[in-house]
Structure formats: structure tokens, C-alpha cells
Amino acid sequence: MQHYKRWFQLITILVVLLFSSLGCVTKVLWEDDTTMIPYSEEIESFYYSKERGDIVFLGKSYHYIFNQNTQPLTELLASKDMLQLHQKQLNITTYTDKKDPRMVHTYIIAHFDNANVSEHQRQWLEKNQFRKQIVSERTLYSKRYSLRGERFIANRDVNKQTIRLTHPLRLQINEYHIESKNALYKIAMTPLSVTADAALVVVGAGVVGVGIILSPLILLSK
């Protein structure tokens, strides 16, 4: 009889644990009520502030203002002429935040072909922690940059006055849709305006970097 009692207790414990784990799984499923739906974006202009590190992507649908973890990338952009940086050397992946669709994350991988860099360029790349690796029998210097910022509804009048890229960058933005929270995270209109010399100014209230001036960034297209 004692033997059966022990088996009964063991089975009872296992059943309790099983239903507890199912409850946890159900809770996670209910909490994770997000769906990722990509949308196409055409980036028409790049602007940045060398002093503050703010970087702006001006798209047709949205304006993306990055102000976190941007300093390493602004150092690359500040040396773009010396490095002869081309648009095709930047691989960009962007997605909205899972909890707050107003916020965006971007990963940018910059790469340079070892066969095409000078000794001066090579020294700069190594000093700035570009990794040397072999990809498809080519030796490349590459580095990954991670940015975080906020997106705003684009203003067509602002886009018309900015200095544009020779060839727009077409990106797929992975957007998380949070069905139960969309009303709480309404995307605001862009806080950007354009000065007479085509510089951008951040003027929106409550935006980090209010009053800063951003300069246009022209990359080689070929």
C-alpha cells in the first residue's frame, strides 16, 4: 500500500507541474500578441550631426531620427571622402521595437574590399576596429553598427527641400504590429524643418536634440 501511495504522490506532482507549465506557455502566448509585417521604404536623404552624433534617414513614408549608439557611425561618415564610401558598401536592416512601434532599431554593416583600399585607408579601418575576414574568396574589412531612435510621419514639403541621394536606398522595414496597444503609441508628425541652405533642424518639442542642425550626407552611388 505504501508503494502505491508513493506512486500516486509522484503522479500527482507530475500532473500539477504539467498544467503549471501549460499555464505559463498560455500566458506567454497571450502576452506575445505581435505580428511582424514588413513594409517598403525609400530613403531619399541622409543627414547627420558630427558634433552630437544624431543621424536622420528621410524616407517617403517616415523620417527616422537616431540618437543612440550613433557616435561610431558618425566617425565613419566623417571620413567618407577619404574612404571613398559608396552606398553599396552599406547593408542596412531596420525594424520597429516590439513593445513600442514608434521606436526603431537599425543594424548597418559597412564593408570594404581589401583589394581596393589604400594603405592609409587600411590603417584607418584597423584603427577603428574593422574585422578582416574572407567572404566568397574575397578579403573584406567589415564592421557592424547598431543604432536606436524614433520614427515620425514624413512631411513631403521637407523631403522636397532636402539634398537627395543620387540613388534612393530601398529598404524593407520589419514592423511589429501590436494589436492591443496601437492606440497607446501613436506616431507623431516629423519634428524636422529645412533651413535656407538645405540643412535640417530638429524643432519638435520633447525630441532629444531640439534645435540641433544636421548636415546633408552625400555618398558615392557607384
C-alpha positions as CSV (number, residue, x, y, z in Angstrom):
1,M,0.0,0.0,0.0
2,Q,2.8,2.4,0.9
3,H,4.3,1.7,-2.6
4,Y,1.0,2.7,-4.3
5,K,0.8,5.9,-2.2
6,R,4.3,7.0,-3.4
7,W,3.3,6.4,-7.0
8,F,0.1,8.3,-6.5
9,Q,2.0,11.3,-5.0
10,L,4.6,11.2,-7.8
11,I,1.9,11.2,-10.5
12,T,0.0,14.0,-8.7
13,I,3.1,16.2,-8.7
14,L,3.8,15.5,-12.3
15,V,0.3,16.4,-13.3
16,V,0.5,19.7,-11.3
17,L,3.8,20.6,-12.9
18,L,2.4,19.8,-16.4
19,F,-0.6,22.0,-16.0
20,S,1.5,24.8,-14.4
21,S,3.9,24.7,-17.4
22,L,0.9,24.8,-19.8
23,G,-0.4,27.8,-18.0
24,C,3.0,29.6,-18.4
25,V,3.0,28.8,-22.1
26,T,-0.5,30.1,-22.5
27,K,0.4,33.3,-20.6
28,V,3.4,33.9,-22.9
29,L,1.2,33.3,-26.0
30,W,-1.3,35.9,-24.7
31,E,1.4,38.4,-23.9
32,D,3.3,38.0,-27.2
33,D,0.4,39.2,-29.3
34,T,2.6,40.8,-32.0
35,T,2.8,40.2,-35.7
36,M,5.7,41.3,-37.9
37,I,4.7,42.8,-41.3
38,P,7.5,44.3,-43.5
39,Y,6.8,47.4,-45.5
40,S,8.9,49.0,-48.3
41,E,10.6,52.3,-47.6
42,E,12.6,54.5,-49.9
43,I,15.3,56.6,-48.2
44,E,15.8,59.8,-50.2
45,S,18.3,61.6,-48.0
46,F,20.8,61.1,-45.2
47,Y,21.6,63.8,-42.7
48,Y,23.8,63.8,-39.6
49,S,25.4,65.9,-36.9
50,K,29.1,65.2,-36.4
51,E,29.1,67.0,-33.0
52,R,26.1,65.3,-31.4
53,G,26.1,62.1,-33.4
54,D,22.4,62.4,-34.5
55,I,21.6,60.6,-37.8
56,V,18.5,61.0,-39.8
57,F,17.1,58.8,-42.6
58,L,14.5,60.7,-44.7
59,G,12.1,58.2,-46.2
60,K,9.0,58.7,-48.3
61,S,6.7,57.3,-45.6
62,Y,8.6,58.1,-42.4
63,H,11.5,60.1,-41.0
64,Y,13.9,58.1,-38.8
65,I,15.9,60.0,-36.2
66,F,18.6,58.0,-34.5
67,N,20.3,59.4,-31.4
68,Q,21.5,56.3,-29.5
69,N,24.8,54.5,-30.2
70,T,25.4,56.7,-33.3
71,Q,28.9,58.1,-32.5
72,P,30.9,55.2,-34.0
73,L,28.9,55.5,-37.3
74,T,29.3,59.3,-37.4
75,E,33.1,58.8,-37.2
76,L,32.8,56.6,-40.3
77,L,30.7,59.1,-42.1
78,A,33.1,62.0,-41.2
79,S,35.8,60.0,-43.1
80,K,33.6,59.0,-46.0
81,D,35.6,61.1,-48.6
82,M,38.9,59.7,-47.5
83,L,37.5,56.1,-47.5
84,Q,35.5,56.7,-50.8
85,L,32.5,55.2,-49.1
86,H,29.8,54.0,-51.5
87,Q,26.1,53.3,-50.9
88,K,26.6,49.7,-52.0
89,Q,29.1,49.2,-49.1
90,L,26.3,49.7,-46.5
91,N,23.9,46.8,-45.7
92,I,21.0,48.2,-43.7
93,T,18.5,46.2,-41.6
94,T,15.7,48.1,-39.8
95,Y,12.9,47.0,-37.6
96,T,10.4,48.7,-35.2
97,D,10.5,48.0,-31.5
98,K,8.4,45.0,-30.3
99,K,6.9,46.9,-27.4
100,D,6.7,50.5,-28.8
101,P,6.2,50.8,-32.6
102,R,7.4,54.4,-32.5
103,M,10.9,53.3,-31.7
104,V,13.2,51.8,-34.4
105,H,16.4,49.8,-34.4
106,T,18.9,49.7,-37.3
107,Y,21.9,47.5,-37.9
108,I,24.3,48.8,-40.5
109,I,27.2,46.6,-41.8
110,A,29.9,48.6,-43.6
111,H,32.4,46.6,-45.7
112,F,35.5,47.4,-47.8
113,D,37.2,45.1,-50.2
114,N,40.8,44.7,-49.2
115,A,41.9,44.7,-52.9
116,N,40.6,48.2,-53.3
117,V,41.8,50.0,-50.2
118,S,45.0,52.0,-49.9
119,E,47.5,51.7,-47.0
120,H,46.1,54.9,-45.4
121,Q,42.6,53.6,-45.6
122,R,43.6,50.2,-44.3
123,Q,45.3,51.8,-41.3
124,W,42.1,53.8,-40.6
125,L,39.9,50.7,-40.8
126,E,42.1,48.7,-38.5
127,K,42.4,51.6,-36.0
128,N,38.6,51.8,-36.0
129,Q,38.2,48.0,-35.3
130,F,37.0,46.8,-38.7
131,R,37.3,43.0,-38.8
132,K,39.2,41.3,-41.6
133,Q,37.5,38.2,-43.0
134,I,37.3,36.1,-46.1
135,V,33.9,36.1,-47.8
136,S,33.4,34.2,-51.1
137,E,37.2,34.2,-51.7
138,R,37.3,38.0,-51.1
139,T,39.1,39.6,-48.2
140,L,36.9,42.2,-46.6
141,Y,37.1,44.7,-43.8
142,S,33.7,44.9,-42.1
143,K,32.1,46.4,-39.0
144,R,28.6,46.3,-37.6
145,Y,26.9,49.4,-36.2
146,S,23.8,49.3,-34.1
147,L,21.5,52.4,-33.8
148,R,18.3,53.2,-31.9
149,G,15.9,56.0,-32.4
150,E,12.4,57.1,-33.3
151,R,10.3,57.3,-36.4
152,F,7.9,60.1,-37.4
153,I,5.4,60.5,-40.2
154,A,7.2,62.2,-43.1
155,N,6.4,65.7,-44.3
156,R,6.5,65.8,-48.1
157,D,7.4,69.5,-48.1
158,V,10.5,68.8,-46.0
159,N,11.6,66.0,-48.4
160,K,11.3,68.2,-51.4
161,Q,13.7,70.8,-50.0
162,T,16.4,68.4,-48.8
163,I,19.6,67.4,-50.7
164,R,18.8,63.9,-52.0
165,L,20.9,60.8,-52.6
166,T,21.8,60.2,-56.2
167,H,20.0,56.9,-56.0
168,P,17.5,56.3,-53.2
169,L,18.0,53.4,-50.9
170,R,15.2,50.9,-50.9
171,L,14.7,49.1,-47.6
172,Q,12.3,46.6,-46.2
173,I,11.4,47.7,-42.7
174,N,10.2,44.9,-40.4
175,E,7.3,46.4,-38.5
176,Y,5.8,44.8,-35.4
177,H,2.0,45.3,-35.1
178,I,0.8,45.3,-31.5
179,E,-3.0,44.9,-31.8
180,S,-3.8,45.7,-28.3
181,K,-1.5,48.7,-27.9
182,N,-1.5,50.6,-31.1
183,A,-3.7,53.3,-29.7
184,L,-1.2,54.0,-27.0
185,Y,1.7,54.5,-29.3
186,K,0.6,57.0,-31.9
187,I,3.3,58.0,-34.3
188,A,3.9,61.8,-34.4
189,M,4.5,64.1,-37.3
190,T,8.1,64.8,-38.1
191,P,9.8,67.4,-35.9
192,L,12.2,68.4,-38.8
193,S,12.3,71.6,-40.8
194,V,14.6,72.8,-43.5
195,T,16.8,75.9,-43.5
196,A,17.6,78.1,-46.5
197,D,20.8,76.3,-47.2
198,A,19.1,72.8,-47.1
199,A,20.3,72.0,-43.6
200,L,17.9,70.1,-41.3
201,V,16.8,71.5,-37.9
202,V,15.1,69.4,-35.2
203,V,12.4,71.7,-33.8
204,G,9.8,69.4,-32.3
205,A,9.1,69.7,-28.6
206,G,10.1,66.8,-26.5
207,V,12.5,65.4,-29.0
208,V,16.1,64.7,-27.9
209,G,18.4,67.2,-29.7
210,V,15.9,70.1,-30.1
211,G,17.5,72.9,-32.0
212,I,20.4,71.0,-33.5
213,I,21.4,71.4,-37.1
214,L,22.1,68.4,-39.3
215,S,24.2,68.5,-42.5
216,P,23.4,66.5,-45.7
217,L,25.3,63.4,-46.3
218,I,26.2,62.5,-49.9
219,L,27.5,59.0,-50.5
220,L,29.1,57.8,-53.8
221,S,26.5,55.8,-55.6
222,K,28.7,53.5,-57.7
